[in-house]
Amino acid sequence: MAVVLLHPDTDRIELVDVLAALGHPLRLAIVRALASGEEMFCGAILPEVPRSSLTHHWRALRESGVIRQRPAGRKLYLTLRRDDLEARFPGLLALVLGEAESRA
Amino acid sequence: MAVVLLHPDTDRIELVDVLAALGHPLRLAIVRALASGEEMFCGAILPEVPRSSLTHHWRALRESGVIRQRPAGRKLYLTLRRDDLEARFPGLLALVLGEAESRA
């Protein structure tokens, strides 16, 4: 059975959904783990948290447009949709990740 | 019976709580209604939405540090904690309210 993972197109990513997705400690930690932009195997992100506790968070992050999930065999690989989020809400991700430059 | 409304001190406002508070369509609409910075009677905000649907949203916004609620007699007045949020997370509120300047 093929895994179908729905991802919103960039222009369908909604601010309220992104805020809701980011507004959870585990999801914020996932986003921080992915901040470098590198694709990661989902088992390598927050390995100390039981996988069963994370499954619905992957989905919340994916369906809101925050991450991309790519199935490869029985594994799932995750990337942060940095460029898409930046295109929709410039500065938001940097701010949430604490990367924002201090302002004069 | 005195109404006790707990508000976090500015330095106790947490990003994840603010994001969660903002990550709901009604709460985002409330914040937008308060964006001017003026104090508003809660009944004047989203008057088309039943009050019973809003009560727990006031609380979510207050407990996360997004708004301040001031009881006056039997009424509640609300203000957006703009300065406090700006002090904690510079630029976040402007970005969420769509006030961010476009960047070169």
N, CA and C atoms of all chains as a GROMACS GRO file, in nm:
protein
  624
    1MET      N    1   0.086  -0.119   0.000
    1MET     CA    2   0.000   0.000   0.000
    1MET      C    3   0.089   0.124   0.000
    2ALA      N    4   0.065   0.208  -0.097
    2ALA     CA    5   0.146   0.330  -0.107
    2ALA      C    6   0.106   0.428   0.004
    3VAL      N    7   0.204   0.490   0.060
    3VAL     CA    8   0.178   0.592   0.160
    3VAL      C    9   0.152   0.724   0.087
    4VAL      N   10   0.037   0.783   0.113
    4VAL     CA   11   0.007   0.913   0.054
    4VAL      C   12   0.016   1.018   0.165
    5LEU      N   13   0.108   1.108   0.149
    5LEU     CA   14   0.126   1.213   0.249
    5LEU      C   15   0.090   1.346   0.186
    6LEU      N   16  -0.016   1.404   0.236
    6LEU     CA   17  -0.060   1.531   0.178
    6LEU      C   18   0.017   1.649   0.236
    7HIS      N   19   0.062   1.733   0.147
    7HIS     CA   20   0.133   1.856   0.186
    7HIS      C   21   0.063   1.973   0.118
    8PRO      N   22   0.033   2.079   0.191
    8PRO     CA   23  -0.028   2.194   0.125
    8PRO      C   24   0.072   2.261   0.030
    9ASP      N   25   0.020   2.310  -0.084
    9ASP     CA   26   0.104   2.394  -0.170
    9ASP      C   27   0.144   2.518  -0.091
   10THR      N   28   0.252   2.577  -0.134
   10THR     CA   29   0.304   2.692  -0.061
   10THR      C   30   0.198   2.800  -0.040
   11ASP      N   31   0.124   2.831  -0.146
   11ASP     CA   32   0.027   2.941  -0.133
   11ASP      C   33  -0.098   2.902  -0.055
   12ARG      N   34  -0.105   2.778  -0.012
   12ARG     CA   35  -0.216   2.734   0.073
   12ARG      C   36  -0.174   2.720   0.219
   13ILE      N   37  -0.051   2.755   0.248
   13ILE     CA   38  -0.007   2.750   0.387
   13ILE      C   39  -0.066   2.871   0.460
   14GLU      N   40  -0.138   2.845   0.568
   14GLU     CA   41  -0.208   2.951   0.640
   14GLU      C   42  -0.139   2.984   0.772
   15LEU      N   43  -0.132   3.114   0.799
   15LEU     CA   44  -0.062   3.159   0.920
   15LEU      C   45  -0.117   3.093   1.046
   16VAL      N   46  -0.248   3.090   1.059
   16VAL     CA   47  -0.306   3.037   1.182
   16VAL      C   48  -0.269   2.889   1.201
   17ASP      N   49  -0.261   2.816   1.091
   17ASP     CA   50  -0.224   2.674   1.101
   17ASP      C   51  -0.077   2.658   1.140
   18VAL      N   52   0.008   2.745   1.086
   18VAL     CA   53   0.150   2.739   1.120
   18VAL      C   54   0.170   2.774   1.267
   19LEU      N   55   0.101   2.877   1.314
   19LEU     CA   56   0.113   2.915   1.455
   19LEU      C   57   0.066   2.801   1.545
   20ALA      N   58  -0.046   2.741   1.508
   20ALA     CA   59  -0.097   2.629   1.589
   20ALA      C   60   0.002   2.512   1.588
   21ALA      N   61   0.060   2.487   1.473
   21ALA     CA   62   0.156   2.377   1.464
   21ALA      C   63   0.279   2.404   1.549
   22LEU      N   64   0.324   2.528   1.549
   22LEU     CA   65   0.444   2.563   1.626
   22LEU      C   66   0.416   2.578   1.775
   23GLY      N   67   0.288   2.591   1.809
   23GLY     CA   68   0.252   2.619   1.948
   23GLY      C   69   0.242   2.494   2.034
   24HIS      N   70   0.343   2.412   2.030
   24HIS     CA   71   0.348   2.292   2.114
   24HIS      C   72   0.496   2.262   2.140
   25PRO      N   73   0.532   2.232   2.264
   25PRO     CA   74   0.675   2.215   2.295
   25PRO      C   75   0.746   2.110   2.210
   26LEU      N   76   0.681   1.996   2.188
   26LEU     CA   77   0.748   1.893   2.109
   26LEU      C   78   0.761   1.934   1.962
   27ARG      N   79   0.658   2.000   1.911
   27ARG     CA   80   0.665   2.039   1.769
   27ARG      C   81   0.768   2.150   1.749
   28LEU      N   82   0.776   2.238   1.847
   28LEU     CA   83   0.878   2.343   1.839
   28LEU      C   84   1.017   2.281   1.847
   29ALA      N   85   1.032   2.179   1.928
   29ALA     CA   86   1.161   2.110   1.938
   29ALA      C   87   1.195   2.038   1.807
   30ILE      N   88   1.095   1.982   1.743
   30ILE     CA   89   1.117   1.915   1.613
   30ILE      C   90   1.165   2.018   1.511
   31VAL      N   91   1.097   2.131   1.507
   31VAL     CA   92   1.134   2.236   1.411
   31VAL      C   93   1.276   2.285   1.437
   32ARG      N   94   1.311   2.299   1.563
   32ARG     CA   95   1.448   2.341   1.597
   32ARG      C   96   1.550   2.235   1.553
   33ALA      N   97   1.512   2.108   1.568
   33ALA     CA   98   1.604   2.001   1.527
   33ALA      C   99   1.626   2.002   1.376
   34LEU      N  100   1.525   2.050   1.303
   34LEU     CA  101   1.533   2.053   1.157
   34LEU      C  102   1.585   2.186   1.102
   35ALA      N  103   1.619   2.275   1.193
   35ALA     CA  104   1.649   2.413   1.152
   35ALA      C  105   1.765   2.426   1.055
   36SER      N  106   1.858   2.332   1.061
   36SER     CA  107   1.974   2.342   0.972
   36SER      C  108   1.934   2.328   0.826
   37GLY      N  109   1.815   2.271   0.804
   37GLY     CA  110   1.769   2.254   0.666
   37GLY      C  111   1.797   2.115   0.611
   38GLU      N  112   1.877   2.039   0.682
   38GLU     CA  113   1.908   1.904   0.635
   38GLU      C  114   1.791   1.809   0.657
   39GLU      N  115   1.774   1.719   0.564
   39GLU     CA  116   1.673   1.616   0.579
   39GLU      C  117   1.717   1.521   0.691
   40MET      N  118   1.621   1.482   0.774
   40MET     CA  119   1.653   1.390   0.883
   40MET      C  120   1.555   1.273   0.884
   41PHE      N  121   1.608   1.159   0.916
   41PHE     CA  122   1.525   1.040   0.943
   41PHE      C  123   1.444   1.070   1.070
   42CYS      N  124   1.315   1.039   1.066
   42CYS     CA  125   1.231   1.082   1.179
   42CYS      C  126   1.276   1.020   1.311
   43GLY      N  127   1.334   0.900   1.304
   43GLY     CA  128   1.381   0.837   1.426
   43GLY      C  129   1.500   0.906   1.490
   44ALA      N  130   1.564   0.994   1.413
   44ALA     CA  131   1.682   1.064   1.464
   44ALA      C  132   1.645   1.196   1.533
   45ILE      N  133   1.518   1.232   1.522
   45ILE     CA  134   1.472   1.358   1.583
   45ILE      C  135   1.409   1.325   1.717
   46LEU      N  136   1.456   1.389   1.820
   46LEU     CA  137   1.406   1.363   1.955
   46LEU      C  138   1.402   1.213   1.985
   47PRO      N  139   1.515   1.144   1.974
   47PRO     CA  140   1.515   0.998   1.994
   47PRO      C  141   1.470   0.958   2.134
   48GLU      N  142   1.475   1.054   2.228
   48GLU     CA  143   1.436   1.020   2.366
   48GLU      C  144   1.284   1.018   2.385
   49VAL      N  145   1.211   1.066   2.285
   49VAL     CA  146   1.064   1.069   2.296
   49VAL      C  147   1.008   0.947   2.223
   50PRO      N  148   0.915   0.873   2.289
   50PRO     CA  149   0.858   0.755   2.223
   50PRO      C  150   0.795   0.792   2.088
   51ARG      N  151   0.821   0.708   1.991
   51ARG     CA  152   0.772   0.733   1.856
   51ARG      C  153   0.620   0.752   1.853
   52SER      N  154   0.550   0.674   1.939
   52SER     CA  155   0.404   0.684   1.941
   52SER      C  156   0.357   0.822   1.985
   53SER      N  157   0.443   0.892   2.061
   53SER     CA  158   0.408   1.027   2.104
   53SER      C  159   0.432   1.129   1.995
   54LEU      N  160   0.508   1.090   1.893
   54LEU     CA  161   0.549   1.187   1.791
   54LEU      C  162   0.465   1.179   1.664
   55THR      N  163   0.406   1.062   1.641
   55THR     CA  164   0.340   1.040   1.511
   55THR      C  165   0.240   1.150   1.476
   56HIS      N  166   0.156   1.186   1.569
   56HIS     CA  167   0.055   1.287   1.531
   56HIS      C  168   0.115   1.427   1.521
   57HIS      N  169   0.231   1.444   1.583
   57HIS     CA  170   0.299   1.574   1.567
   57HIS      C  171   0.360   1.588   1.428
   58TRP      N  172   0.416   1.479   1.373
   58TRP     CA  173   0.463   1.486   1.234
   58TRP      C  174   0.350   1.532   1.144
   59ARG      N  175   0.235   1.471   1.168
   59ARG     CA  176   0.120   1.501   1.084
   59ARG      C  177   0.076   1.647   1.097
   60ALA      N  178   0.069   1.695   1.220
   60ALA     CA  179   0.029   1.836   1.242
   60ALA      C  180   0.126   1.930   1.173
   61LEU      N  181   0.254   1.896   1.180
   61LEU     CA  182   0.356   1.982   1.116
   61LEU      C  183   0.347   1.972   0.963
   62ARG      N  184   0.321   1.854   0.914
   62ARG     CA  185   0.311   1.836   0.769
   62ARG      C  186   0.186   1.903   0.713
   63GLU      N  187   0.072   1.879   0.776
   63GLU     CA  188  -0.054   1.930   0.721
   63GLU      C  189  -0.064   2.082   0.729
   64SER      N  190   0.010   2.141   0.822
   64SER     CA  191   0.011   2.288   0.831
   64SER      C  192   0.110   2.348   0.733
   65GLY      N  193   0.197   2.266   0.676
   65GLY     CA  194   0.294   2.317   0.579
   65GLY      C  195   0.430   2.348   0.638
   66VAL      N  196   0.452   2.306   0.762
   66VAL     CA  197   0.580   2.340   0.828
   66VAL      C  198   0.692   2.244   0.786
   67ILE      N  199   0.659   2.117   0.772
   67ILE     CA  200   0.761   2.020   0.732
   67ILE      C  201   0.714   1.940   0.610
   68ARG      N  202   0.812   1.880   0.546
   68ARG     CA  203   0.782   1.786   0.438
   68ARG      C  204   0.825   1.648   0.484
   69GLN      N  205   0.739   1.550   0.459
   69GLN     CA  206   0.772   1.411   0.494
   69GLN      C  207   0.789   1.332   0.365
   70ARG      N  208   0.900   1.263   0.354
   70ARG     CA  209   0.927   1.184   0.235
   70ARG      C  210   0.945   1.038   0.277
   71PRO      N  211   0.853   0.952   0.232
   71PRO     CA  212   0.869   0.811   0.265
   71PRO      C  213   0.977   0.750   0.177
   72ALA      N  214   1.058   0.665   0.237
   72ALA     CA  215   1.159   0.592   0.161
   72ALA      C  216   1.164   0.453   0.222
   73GLY      N  217   1.104   0.359   0.152
   73GLY     CA  218   1.089   0.226   0.209
   73GLY      C  219   0.999   0.236   0.330
   74ARG      N  220   1.045   0.185   0.442
   74ARG     CA  221   0.963   0.192   0.562
   74ARG      C  222   1.000   0.309   0.649
   75LYS      N  223   1.087   0.391   0.601
   75LYS     CA  224   1.129   0.507   0.680
   75LYS      C  225   1.065   0.635   0.628
   76LEU      N  226   1.062   0.734   0.716
   76LEU     CA  227   1.014   0.865   0.677
   76LEU      C  228   1.126   0.965   0.701
   77TYR      N  229   1.147   1.047   0.600
   77TYR     CA  230   1.248   1.152   0.614
   77TYR      C  231   1.178   1.287   0.618
   78LEU      N  232   1.232   1.376   0.700
   78LEU     CA  233   1.165   1.504   0.724
   78LEU      C  234   1.257   1.620   0.689
   79THR      N  235   1.197   1.721   0.630
   79THR     CA  236   1.268   1.848   0.613
   79THR      C  237   1.177   1.962   0.654
   80LEU      N  238   1.239   2.067   0.699
   80LEU     CA  239   1.167   2.190   0.730
   80LEU      C  240   1.142   2.263   0.598
   81ARG      N  241   1.021   2.314   0.580
   81ARG     CA  242   0.990   2.387   0.455
   81ARG      C  243   1.030   2.534   0.470
   82ARG      N  244   1.158   2.554   0.489
   82ARG     CA  245   1.208   2.690   0.517
   82ARG      C  246   1.172   2.790   0.408
   83ASP      N  247   1.202   2.752   0.283
   83ASP     CA  248   1.181   2.847   0.175
   83ASP      C  249   1.032   2.878   0.157
   84ASP      N  250   0.950   2.776   0.171
   84ASP     CA  251   0.806   2.796   0.155
   84ASP      C  252   0.751   2.885   0.266
   85LEU      N  253   0.797   2.860   0.387
   85LEU     CA  254   0.750   2.942   0.500
   85LEU      C  255   0.800   3.085   0.488
   86GLU      N  256   0.925   3.098   0.442
   86GLU     CA  257   0.981   3.232   0.426
   86GLU      C  258   0.906   3.310   0.318
   87ALA      N  259   0.866   3.237   0.213
   87ALA     CA  260   0.791   3.302   0.105
   87ALA      C  261   0.655   3.351   0.154
   88ARG      N  262   0.594   3.274   0.241
   88ARG     CA  263   0.460   3.308   0.290
   88ARG      C  264   0.465   3.408   0.404
   89PHE      N  265   0.556   3.389   0.499
   89PHE     CA  266   0.559   3.470   0.621
   89PHE      C  267   0.704   3.509   0.651
   90PRO      N  268   0.753   3.606   0.576
   90PRO     CA  269   0.896   3.639   0.587
   90PRO      C  270   0.935   3.673   0.731
   91GLY      N  271   1.036   3.608   0.778
   91GLY     CA  272   1.088   3.638   0.911
   91GLY      C  273   1.032   3.553   1.022
   92LEU      N  274   0.919   3.488   0.997
   92LEU     CA  275   0.852   3.416   1.107
   92LEU      C  276   0.940   3.304   1.162
   93LEU      N  277   0.992   3.223   1.073
   93LEU     CA  278   1.068   3.107   1.118
   93LEU      C  279   1.195   3.151   1.192
   94ALA      N  280   1.262   3.249   1.138
   94ALA     CA  281   1.384   3.300   1.203
   94ALA      C  282   1.351   3.350   1.343
   95LEU      N  283   1.237   3.416   1.353
   95LEU     CA  284   1.197   3.470   1.482
   95LEU      C  285   1.166   3.357   1.581
   96VAL      N  286   1.095   3.259   1.534
   96VAL     CA  287   1.058   3.147   1.621
   96VAL      C  288   1.182   3.067   1.661
   97LEU      N  289   1.276   3.057   1.569
   97LEU     CA  290   1.398   2.982   1.597
   97LEU      C  291   1.501   3.066   1.672
   98GLY      N  292   1.464   3.189   1.700
   98GLY     CA  293   1.556   3.275   1.774
   98GLY      C  294   1.675   3.319   1.691
   99GLU      N  295   1.654   3.321   1.559
   99GLU     CA  296   1.762   3.361   1.469
   99GLU      C  297   1.752   3.506   1.429
  100ALA      N  298   1.643   3.570   1.471
  100ALA     CA  299   1.622   3.708   1.428
  100ALA      C  300   1.737   3.796   1.475
  101GLU      N  301   1.782   3.882   1.387
  101GLU     CA  302   1.885   3.976   1.428
  101GLU      C  303   1.825   4.075   1.527
  102SER      N  304   1.904   4.118   1.620
  102SER     CA  305   1.856   4.221   1.709
  102SER      C  306   1.838   4.350   1.630
  103ARG      N  307   1.735   4.422   1.666
  103ARG     CA  308   1.700   4.540   1.587
  103ARG      C  309   1.735   4.667   1.664
  104ALA      N  310   1.779   4.764   1.588
  104ALA     CA  311   1.822   4.890   1.650
  104ALA      C  312   1.700   4.961   1.708
  105MET      N  313  -1.780   3.845   4.532
  105MET     CA  314  -1.657   3.768   4.514
  105MET      C  315  -1.568   3.840   4.414
  106ALA      N  316  -1.448   3.867   4.458
  106ALA     CA  317  -1.356   3.938   4.369
  106ALA      C  318  -1.311   3.846   4.256
  107VAL      N  319  -1.302   3.902   4.141
  107VAL     CA  320  -1.252   3.827   4.026
  107VAL      C  321  -1.100   3.835   4.027
  108VAL      N  322  -1.035   3.721   4.030
  108VAL     CA  323  -0.889   3.719   4.024
  108VAL      C  324  -0.848   3.669   3.885
  109LEU      N  325  -0.782   3.756   3.813
  109LEU     CA  326  -0.738   3.719   3.678
  109LEU      C  327  -0.587   3.715   3.677
  110LEU      N  328  -0.534   3.596   3.655
  110LEU     CA  329  -0.388   3.581   3.657
  110LEU      C  330  -0.328   3.617   3.522
  111HIS      N  331  -0.226   3.698   3.529
  111HIS     CA  332  -0.152   3.737   3.409
  111HIS      C  333  -0.004   3.705   3.432
  112PRO      N  334   0.062   3.641   3.338
  112PRO     CA  335   0.206   3.616   3.359
  112PRO      C  336   0.284   3.748   3.353
  113ASP      N  337   0.387   3.756   3.437
  113ASP     CA  338   0.480   3.868   3.425
  113ASP      C  339   0.545   3.862   3.288
  114THR      N  340   0.592   3.976   3.243
  114THR     CA  341   0.649   3.983   3.108
  114THR      C  342   0.756   3.877   3.087
  115ASP      N  343   0.846   3.862   3.184
  115ASP     CA  344   0.957   3.768   3.163
  115ASP      C  345   0.916   3.622   3.178
  116ARG      N  346   0.791   3.600   3.210
  116ARG     CA  347   0.740   3.462   3.217
  116ARG      C  348   0.655   3.427   3.095
  117ILE      N  349   0.644   3.520   3.002
  117ILE     CA  350   0.569   3.490   2.880
  117ILE      C  351   0.656   3.400   2.793
  118GLU      N  352   0.602   3.284   2.754
  118GLU     CA  353   0.679   3.185   2.679
  118GLU      C  354   0.634   3.180   2.533
  119LEU      N  355   0.732   3.168   2.447
  119LEU     CA  356   0.703   3.168   2.303
  119LEU      C  357   0.602   3.061   2.264
  120VAL      N  358   0.622   2.940   2.315
  120VAL     CA  359   0.534   2.831   2.273
  120VAL      C  360   0.390   2.858   2.315
  121ASP      N  361   0.373   2.922   2.430
  121ASP     CA  362   0.237   2.954   2.476
  121ASP      C  363   0.174   3.062   2.389
  122VAL      N  364   0.254   3.160   2.350
  122VAL     CA  365   0.203   3.269   2.265
  122VAL      C  366   0.164   3.213   2.128
  123LEU      N  367   0.249   3.127   2.073
  123LEU     CA  368   0.218   3.067   1.942
  123LEU      C  369   0.090   2.984   1.950
  124ALA      N  370   0.076   2.907   2.056
  124ALA     CA  371  -0.045   2.826   2.073
  124ALA      C  372  -0.168   2.916   2.087
  125ALA      N  373  -0.151   3.025   2.161
  125ALA     CA  374  -0.265   3.116   2.180
  125ALA      C  375  -0.305   3.181   2.048
  126LEU      N  376  -0.208   3.216   1.968
  126LEU     CA  377  -0.236   3.283   1.840
  126LEU      C  378  -0.282   3.184   1.733
  127GLY      N  379  -0.258   3.057   1.755
  127GLY     CA  380  -0.287   2.955   1.655
  127GLY      C  381  -0.431   2.908   1.655
  128HIS      N  382  -0.523   3.000   1.656
  128HIS     CA  383  -0.665   2.968   1.648
  128HIS      C  384  -0.734   3.085   1.579
  129PRO      N  385  -0.824   3.055   1.484
  129PRO     CA  386  -0.883   3.165   1.406
  129PRO      C  387  -0.953   3.272   1.490
  130LEU      N  388  -1.027   3.230   1.591
  130LEU     CA  389  -1.098   3.330   1.672
  130LEU      C  390  -1.000   3.411   1.755
  131ARG      N  391  -0.899   3.346   1.809
  131ARG     CA  392  -0.804   3.420   1.892
  131ARG      C  393  -0.721   3.515   1.807
  132LEU      N  394  -0.689   3.472   1.686
  132LEU     CA  395  -0.616   3.561   1.597
  132LEU      C  396  -0.704   3.681   1.560
  133ALA      N  397  -0.832   3.657   1.542
  133ALA     CA  398  -0.925   3.767   1.512
  133ALA      C  399  -0.938   3.863   1.630
  134ILE      N  400  -0.936   3.809   1.751
  134ILE     CA  401  -0.942   3.894   1.871
  134ILE      C  402  -0.818   3.983   1.877
  135VAL      N  403  -0.703   3.922   1.854
  135VAL     CA  404  -0.577   3.997   1.860
  135VAL      C  405  -0.577   4.108   1.752
  136ARG      N  406  -0.627   4.075   1.636
  136ARG     CA  407  -0.635   4.177   1.530
  136ARG      C  408  -0.729   4.289   1.570
  137ALA      N  409  -0.839   4.254   1.636
  137ALA     CA  410  -0.934   4.357   1.679
  137ALA      C  411  -0.871   4.450   1.784
  138LEU      N  412  -0.777   4.398   1.859
  138LEU     CA  413  -0.712   4.476   1.965
  138LEU      C  414  -0.582   4.543   1.917
  139ALA      N  415  -0.552   4.526   1.790
  139ALA     CA  416  -0.420   4.567   1.741
  139ALA      C  417  -0.392   4.716   1.757
  140SER      N  418  -0.496   4.797   1.757
  140SER     CA  419  -0.474   4.942   1.769
  140SER      C  420  -0.414   4.979   1.904
  141GLY      N  421  -0.426   4.889   2.000
  141GLY     CA  422  -0.371   4.916   2.131
  141GLY      C  423  -0.473   4.972   2.229
  142GLU      N  424  -0.589   5.008   2.179
  142GLU     CA  425  -0.693   5.062   2.268
  142GLU      C  426  -0.758   4.952   2.348
  143GLU      N  427  -0.793   4.987   2.470
  143GLU     CA  428  -0.867   4.893   2.552
  143GLU      C  429  -1.009   4.880   2.496
  144MET      N  430  -1.059   4.756   2.494
  144MET     CA  431  -1.194   4.733   2.443
  144MET      C  432  -1.274   4.650   2.542
  145PHE      N  433  -1.401   4.684   2.551
  145PHE     CA  434  -1.497   4.603   2.626
  145PHE      C  435  -1.510   4.469   2.552
  146CYS      N  436  -1.506   4.358   2.625
  146CYS     CA  437  -1.500   4.229   2.555
  146CYS      C  438  -1.622   4.207   2.468
  147GLY      N  439  -1.737   4.264   2.506
  147GLY     CA  440  -1.858   4.248   2.424
  147GLY      C  441  -1.850   4.319   2.290
  148ALA      N  442  -1.754   4.409   2.277
  148ALA     CA  443  -1.740   4.485   2.152
  148ALA      C  444  -1.648   4.415   2.052
  149ILE      N  445  -1.583   4.307   2.099
  149ILE     CA  446  -1.491   4.234   2.012
  149ILE      C  447  -1.564   4.114   1.954
  150LEU      N  448  -1.565   4.102   1.825
  150LEU     CA  449  -1.636   3.993   1.757
  150LEU      C  450  -1.779   3.980   1.810
  151PRO      N  451  -1.859   4.086   1.802
  151PRO     CA  452  -1.995   4.081   1.859
  151PRO      C  453  -2.083   3.975   1.793
  152GLU      N  454  -2.042   3.930   1.674
  152GLU     CA  455  -2.122   3.829   1.604
  152GLU      C  456  -2.100   3.688   1.657
  153VAL      N  457  -1.998   3.671   1.741
  153VAL     CA  458  -1.968   3.538   1.795
  153VAL      C  459  -2.030   3.527   1.935
  154PRO      N  460  -2.103   3.416   1.963
  154PRO     CA  461  -2.165   3.403   2.096
  154PRO      C  462  -2.060   3.414   2.206
  155ARG      N  463  -2.096   3.486   2.309
  155ARG     CA  464  -2.004   3.509   2.420
  155ARG      C  465  -1.953   3.377   2.480
  156SER      N  466  -2.043   3.277   2.484
  156SER     CA  467  -2.003   3.148   2.542
  156SER      C  468  -1.892   3.082   2.460
  157SER      N  469  -1.884   3.118   2.332
  157SER     CA  470  -1.777   3.061   2.249
  157SER      C  471  -1.645   3.134   2.270
  158LEU      N  472  -1.652   3.251   2.331
  158LEU     CA  473  -1.531   3.332   2.343
  158LEU      C  474  -1.464   3.322   2.478
  159THR      N  475  -1.541   3.287   2.582
  159THR     CA  476  -1.490   3.293   2.718
  159THR      C  477  -1.357   3.220   2.735
  160HIS      N  478  -1.349   3.099   2.684
  160HIS     CA  479  -1.223   3.027   2.708
  160HIS      C  480  -1.110   3.080   2.621
  161HIS      N  481  -1.146   3.151   2.514
  161HIS     CA  482  -1.041   3.214   2.433
  161HIS      C  483  -0.981   3.335   2.504
  162TRP      N  484  -1.064   3.412   2.575
  162TRP     CA  485  -1.007   3.522   2.655
  162TRP      C  486  -0.902   3.466   2.751
  163ARG      N  487  -0.941   3.355   2.812
  163ARG     CA  488  -0.852   3.295   2.912
  163ARG      C  489  -0.722   3.247   2.849
  164ALA      N  490  -0.732   3.179   2.735
  164ALA     CA  491  -0.611   3.129   2.667
  164ALA      C  492  -0.519   3.246   2.629
  165LEU      N  493  -0.579   3.355   2.585
  165LEU     CA  494  -0.498   3.471   2.548
  165LEU      C  495  -0.438   3.538   2.671
  166ARG      N  496  -0.513   3.543   2.778
  166ARG     CA  497  -0.463   3.606   2.901
  166ARG      C  498  -0.354   3.522   2.966
  167GLU      N  499  -0.377   3.393   2.980
  167GLU     CA  500  -0.282   3.308   3.051
  167GLU      C  501  -0.150   3.292   2.975
  168SER      N  502  -0.155   3.309   2.844
  168SER     CA  503  -0.032   3.301   2.764
  168SER      C  504   0.043   3.433   2.765
  169GLY      N  505  -0.024   3.538   2.811
  169GLY     CA  506   0.042   3.669   2.816
  169GLY      C  507   0.013   3.758   2.696
  170VAL      N  508  -0.081   3.718   2.613
  170VAL     CA  509  -0.109   3.797   2.492
  170VAL      C  510  -0.197   3.918   2.521
  171ILE      N  511  -0.296   3.899   2.607
  171ILE     CA  512  -0.384   4.011   2.642
  171ILE      C  513  -0.389   4.031   2.792
  172ARG      N  514  -0.436   4.150   2.828
  172ARG     CA  515  -0.462   4.181   2.968
  172ARG      C  516  -0.613   4.199   2.982
  173GLN      N  517  -0.670   4.140   3.086
  173GLN     CA  518  -0.812   4.156   3.114
  173GLN      C  519  -0.828   4.235   3.243
  174ARG      N  520  -0.907   4.340   3.234
  174ARG     CA  521  -0.930   4.425   3.351
  174ARG      C  522  -1.079   4.422   3.383
  175PRO      N  523  -1.114   4.367   3.500
  175PRO     CA  524  -1.255   4.370   3.537
  175PRO      C  525  -1.295   4.508   3.587
  176ALA      N  526  -1.412   4.552   3.547
  176ALA     CA  527  -1.466   4.680   3.594
  176ALA      C  528  -1.614   4.658   3.615
  177GLY      N  529  -1.652   4.642   3.742
  177GLY     CA  530  -1.790   4.606   3.770
  177GLY      C  531  -1.815   4.467   3.713
  178ARG      N  532  -1.917   4.454   3.635
  178ARG     CA  533  -1.947   4.322   3.577
  178ARG      C  534  -1.891   4.310   3.436
  179LYS      N  535  -1.816   4.408   3.395
  179LYS     CA  536  -1.760   4.402   3.261
  179LYS      C  537  -1.612   4.368   3.265
  180LEU      N  538  -1.564   4.319   3.152
  180LEU     CA  539  -1.422   4.292   3.137
  180LEU      C  540  -1.370   4.375   3.021
  181TYR      N  541  -1.259   4.441   3.045
  181TYR     CA  542  -1.195   4.519   2.940
  181TYR      C  543  -1.064   4.451   2.902
  182LEU      N  544  -1.035   4.456   2.774
  182LEU     CA  545  -0.920   4.383   2.722
  182LEU      C  546  -0.823   4.477   2.651
  183THR      N  547  -0.697   4.450   2.671
  183THR     CA  548  -0.594   4.518   2.590
  183THR      C  549  -0.492   4.413   2.544
  184LEU      N  550  -0.434   4.442   2.431
  184LEU     CA  551  -0.326   4.361   2.379
  184LEU      C  552  -0.198   4.402   2.454
  185ARG      N  553  -0.118   4.305   2.496
  185ARG     CA  554   0.007   4.335   2.569
  185ARG      C  555   0.120   4.358   2.468
  186ARG      N  556   0.100   4.458   2.386
  186ARG     CA  557   0.196   4.486   2.277
  186ARG      C  558   0.338   4.506   2.326
  187ASP      N  559   0.354   4.593   2.424
  187ASP     CA  560   0.489   4.626   2.470
  187ASP      C  561   0.556   4.504   2.534
  188ASP      N  562   0.478   4.429   2.609
  188ASP     CA  563   0.534   4.311   2.675
  188ASP      C  564   0.575   4.205   2.572
  189LEU      N  565   0.491   4.187   2.473
  189LEU     CA  566   0.522   4.088   2.368
  189LEU      C  567   0.642   4.134   2.286
  190GLU      N  568   0.645   4.264   2.258
  190GLU     CA  569   0.758   4.318   2.181
  190GLU      C  570   0.889   4.303   2.258
  191ALA      N  571   0.881   4.322   2.389
  191ALA     CA  572   1.001   4.308   2.472
  191ALA      C  573   1.051   4.163   2.470
  192ARG      N  574   0.960   4.070   2.470
  192ARG     CA  575   0.997   3.929   2.476
  192ARG      C  576   1.035   3.873   2.339
  193PHE      N  577   0.954   3.907   2.238
  193PHE     CA  578   0.971   3.848   2.104
  193PHE      C  579   0.960   3.958   1.999
  194PRO      N  580   1.068   4.034   1.985
  194PRO     CA  581   1.060   4.153   1.898
  194PRO      C  582   1.018   4.115   1.756
  195GLY      N  583   0.918   4.182   1.709
  195GLY     CA  584   0.874   4.162   1.571
  195GLY      C  585   0.764   4.060   1.553
  196LEU      N  586   0.743   3.976   1.654
  196LEU     CA  587   0.646   3.866   1.635
  196LEU      C  588   0.505   3.919   1.610
  197LEU      N  589   0.463   4.010   1.694
  197LEU     CA  590   0.325   4.057   1.683
  197LEU      C  591   0.304   4.131   1.550
  198ALA      N  592   0.398   4.214   1.513
  198ALA     CA  593   0.388   4.286   1.386
  198ALA      C  594   0.378   4.187   1.271
  199LEU      N  595   0.455   4.083   1.280
  199LEU     CA  596   0.454   3.983   1.174
  199LEU      C  597   0.318   3.912   1.167
  200VAL      N  598   0.269   3.874   1.282
  200VAL     CA  599   0.141   3.803   1.287
  200VAL      C  600   0.027   3.895   1.243
  201LEU      N  601   0.038   4.021   1.275
  201LEU     CA  602  -0.067   4.116   1.238
  201LEU      C  603  -0.049   4.167   1.095
  202GLY      N  604   0.055   4.118   1.029
  202GLY     CA  605   0.076   4.161   0.891
  202GLY      C  606   0.127   4.302   0.880
  203GLU      N  607   0.192   4.348   0.988
  203GLU     CA  608   0.242   4.485   0.989
  203GLU      C  609   0.389   4.492   0.953
  204ALA      N  610   0.449   4.373   0.936
  204ALA     CA  611   0.594   4.374   0.910
  204ALA      C  612   0.624   4.447   0.781
  205GLU      N  613   0.727   4.526   0.785
  205GLU     CA  614   0.770   4.593   0.663
  205GLU      C  615   0.825   4.489   0.567
  206SER      N  616   0.804   4.510   0.439
  206SER     CA  617   0.865   4.419   0.343
  206SER      C  618   1.015   4.441   0.348
  207ARG      N  619   1.085   4.332   0.332
  207ARG     CA  620   1.230   4.338   0.349
  207ARG      C  621   1.299   4.321   0.215
  208ALA      N  622   1.406   4.392   0.200
  208ALA     CA  623   1.476   4.388   0.072
  208ALA      C  624   1.542   4.252   0.053
   0.00000   0.00000   0.00000
